Amino acid sequence: MSVRYYRRVVAVGGGVLVFFSLLLSPSVSYAMHISEGFLPVQWAVFWWLVTIPFLVAGYRALQKITKDQPEVKLLLALAAAFGFLLSALKIPSVTGSCSHPTGIGLGTILFGPSVMSIIGFLILVFQALLLAHGGLTTLGANAFAMAIAGPWTTYVIYKILKRTGKEKVAIFAAVAGGNLLTYLITSIQLAIAFPASGGGIMVSLAKFAGIFALTQIPLSISEGLLTVLVWNWINAYAAEDLEKLKPLSQNR
């Protein structure tokens, strides 16, 4: 890929992301993802144990891609930066978490869900350590929701809808669906950890999901549209490179 291509994509994409950040970020900072120490210890450990096998598979997939086609490293970095910036935006919620775009959909469509599991995990690590968004004890739960469940949902929706021949519609629906599923999983995680005294997990899930839906539905639509826009830029300046990447998106 040419340097000129990356300069254009980074310049235009960066401008849009800055605008998006100023538009959506509140003036007061809140905890990001599921906050540090918010989950009971047993559930924090449980989600770590569930997440680790996916991270191992993702690391292997990332190693394979960078070894077979080292020229995609810059595009991987672009996908990671896109995910980091979008997921750092924050709309406060009263659930002990926060609503925000995930930014993982673009990289999932380019490289597949396994690669994005490890990239999404690293994004969450940097946010926990540098921005105090989320935390290390809750990293397993946050990673499962945003870096595993979200990308796999995006991937499945994209592969199904792409068969219709309407790729941009497939991208929009896949990214929006992955975003919403991420927050459904987060709602489930919180509901299991904090069942309602009257009605149990299902009542708690309805409350968490209902509160998230107020901000997450418009955010998922916005992220889907923004991802289609960025896809158009990449396709306009690097159509040949996207053709080379198609086999990579099949890797798990």
C-alpha positions in Angstrom: 0.0 0.0 0.0 1.3 3.5 -0.9 2.3 6.1 1.7 0.0 8.5 -0.1 -2.9 6.2 0.5 -2.3 6.0 4.2 -1.8 9.8 4.5 -5.2 10.4 2.9 -7.0 7.8 4.9 -5.4 8.9 8.2 -6.0 12.6 7.5 -9.6 12.2 6.5 -10.4 9.5 9.0 -8.7 11.3 11.8 -10.8 14.4 11.0 -14.0 12.5 11.2 -13.0 10.8 14.4 -12.1 14.0 16.1 -15.5 15.5 15.0 -17.2 12.4 16.2 -15.4 12.6 19.6 -16.3 16.2 20.1 -19.9 15.6 19.1 -20.5 12.6 21.5 -18.1 13.0 24.4 -19.6 14.6 27.5 -17.8 17.2 29.5 -17.6 15.0 32.6 -15.5 11.8 32.5 -17.1 8.5 33.6 -15.9 5.0 33.9 -15.5 3.2 30.6 -16.7 -0.4 29.8 -17.3 -2.3 33.1 -15.5 -0.4 35.8 -12.5 -1.7 37.7 -13.7 -3.8 40.7 -17.4 -3.6 39.7 -17.8 -7.3 39.2 -17.7 -9.8 42.0 -14.4 -11.7 42.1 -15.9 -15.0 41.0 -17.4 -13.5 37.9 -14.3 -11.5 37.0 -12.3 -14.8 37.1 -15.0 -16.6 35.2 -14.9 -14.2 32.2 -11.1 -14.3 32.2 -11.2 -18.1 31.9 -13.7 -17.9 29.1 -11.8 -15.2 27.2 -8.3 -16.7 27.3 -8.8 -19.5 24.7 -10.1 -16.9 22.2 -7.0 -14.7 22.8 -4.7 -17.6 22.2 -6.4 -18.4 18.9 -6.4 -14.7 18.0 -2.7 -14.4 18.7 -1.9 -17.4 16.4 -4.1 -15.9 13.6 -2.4 -12.6 14.0 1.0 -14.2 13.8 0.0 -16.1 10.6 -1.3 -13.0 8.8 1.7 -10.9 9.6 4.1 -13.7 8.6 2.3 -14.5 5.3 1.7 -10.9 4.3 3.8 -8.5 6.3 2.7 -5.6 4.1 -0.7 -5.6 5.9 0.8 -4.4 9.2 0.1 -0.8 8.5 -3.5 -1.6 7.7 -3.7 -3.6 10.9 -2.4 -0.5 12.8 -5.0 1.6 11.1 -7.8 -0.8 12.1 -6.5 -0.8 15.7 -6.3 3.0 15.8 -9.8 3.2 14.5 -11.0 0.8 17.2 -9.1 2.6 19.9 -10.4 6.0 19.1 -14.1 5.0 18.6 -14.2 2.9 21.7 -12.7 5.7 23.7 -15.7 7.9 23.1 -18.1 7.8 26.1 -21.8 8.3 26.8 -22.4 7.8 30.5 -24.9 5.2 31.7 -26.2 4.5 35.2 -25.4 0.8 35.0 -21.9 0.8 36.2 -20.7 0.9 32.7 -20.9 3.2 29.7 -22.2 3.3 26.1 -19.7 3.9 23.3 -18.9 2.7 19.8 -16.7 -0.3 19.6 -14.7 0.4 16.4 -14.0 -3.3 16.0 -16.3 -3.9 13.0 -13.9 -2.4 10.3 -11.0 -4.6 11.3 -13.3 -7.7 11.6 -14.4 -7.3 8.0 -10.9 -6.8 6.8 -9.1 -9.5 8.8 -11.7 -11.7 10.4 -12.9 -12.1 14.0 -10.0 -14.0 15.5 -7.4 -11.4 14.6 -9.7 -8.7 16.0 -10.1 -10.6 19.3 -6.4 -10.0 20.1 -6.4 -6.4 18.7 -9.6 -5.6 20.7 -8.0 -7.0 23.8 -4.9 -4.9 23.4 -7.2 -1.8 22.8 -8.9 -2.5 26.2 -5.5 -3.0 27.9 -4.3 0.4 26.7 -7.5 2.1 27.7 -7.5 0.5 31.2 -3.9 1.5 31.8 -3.7 4.8 30.1 -7.2 6.2 30.3 -8.7 4.4 33.3 -11.5 3.2 31.1 -12.6 -0.2 32.4 -10.1 -2.1 34.5 -7.8 -5.1 34.8 -10.0 -7.2 37.0 -12.9 -6.7 34.6 -10.7 -7.0 31.5 -11.8 -10.5 30.8 -15.5 -9.6 30.8 -15.0 -6.4 28.7 -12.8 -8.4 26.2 -15.4 -11.1 25.8 -18.1 -8.6 25.0 -16.2 -6.2 22.8 -13.3 -8.3 21.4 -15.0 -11.7 21.0 -18.8 -11.6 20.9 -19.0 -8.4 18.9 -16.5 -9.3 16.2 -18.0 -12.8 15.7 -21.4 -11.4 15.4 -20.2 -8.8 12.9 -18.4 -11.5 10.9 -21.5 -13.8 10.7 -23.9 -11.0 9.7 -21.5 -9.7 7.1 -20.9 -13.1 5.5 -24.6 -13.8 5.3 -25.7 -10.5 3.9 -22.7 -10.2 1.5 -24.3 -13.0 -0.5 -27.0 -10.6 -1.5 -24.4 -8.6 -3.4 -25.0 -5.4 -1.4 -21.7 -5.1 0.3 -22.2 -1.7 1.9 -25.6 -2.8 3.3 -23.8 -5.9 4.7 -21.1 -3.8 6.3 -23.6 -1.4 7.9 -25.8 -4.1 9.3 -22.9 -6.2 10.5 -21.1 -3.4 12.3 -24.4 -2.1 13.9 -25.4 -5.6 14.8 -22.0 -6.4 16.4 -22.2 -3.1 18.4 -25.6 -4.0 19.8 -24.6 -7.6 20.6 -21.6 -6.3 22.5 -23.9 -4.4 24.8 -26.4 -7.2 25.1 -23.5 -9.4 26.3 -22.4 -6.7 28.7 -26.0 -6.5 30.0 -26.1 -10.2 30.5 -22.8 -10.1 32.3 -24.1 -7.5 34.7 -27.5 -9.2 35.1 -25.8 -12.5 36.1 -23.5 -10.8 38.5 -26.3 -8.6 40.0 -29.7 -10.4 39.8 -32.7 -8.4 40.9 -34.0 -9.2 44.3 -37.4 -9.6 42.8 -37.4 -11.5 39.5 -33.8 -12.5 39.4 -31.5 -12.4 36.3 -34.3 -11.8 33.7 -35.6 -8.7 35.5 -32.1 -7.4 36.0 -31.3 -8.1 32.3 -34.3 -6.1 31.1 -33.3 -3.2 33.3 -29.6 -3.2 32.1 -30.4 -3.7 28.5 -33.2 -1.1 28.5 -30.9 1.5 29.9 -28.2 0.7 27.4 -30.6 0.8 24.5 -31.3 4.5 25.0 -27.8 5.4 23.9 -26.6 2.3 22.1 -29.1 2.1 19.3 -28.3 5.5 17.8 -24.6 4.8 18.5 -24.7 1.5 16.6 -26.4 3.2 13.6 -23.7 6.0 13.7 -20.9 3.5 13.9 -22.3 1.5 11.0 -22.5 4.6 8.8 -19.0 5.8 9.8 -17.5 2.3 9.0 -19.1 2.3 5.6 -17.7 5.8 5.0 -14.2 4.6 6.0 -14.6 1.5 3.9 -15.4 3.7 0.9 -12.1 5.6 1.4 -10.0 2.5 1.7 -11.8 1.0 -1.4 -11.2 4.2 -3.4 -7.5 4.3 -2.7 -6.5 0.7 -2.3 -8.9 -1.6 -4.2 -6.1 -4.0 -5.1 -5.0 -4.3 -1.5 -8.6 -5.2 -0.5 -8.6 -7.9 -3.0 -5.5 -9.4 -1.5 -7.0 -9.2 1.9 -10.1 -11.3 1.1 -8.4 -14.6 1.8 -7.2 -13.2 5.1 -10.7 -12.5 6.3 -11.4 -16.3 6.1 -8.8 -17.0 8.8 -10.1 -17.7 12.3 
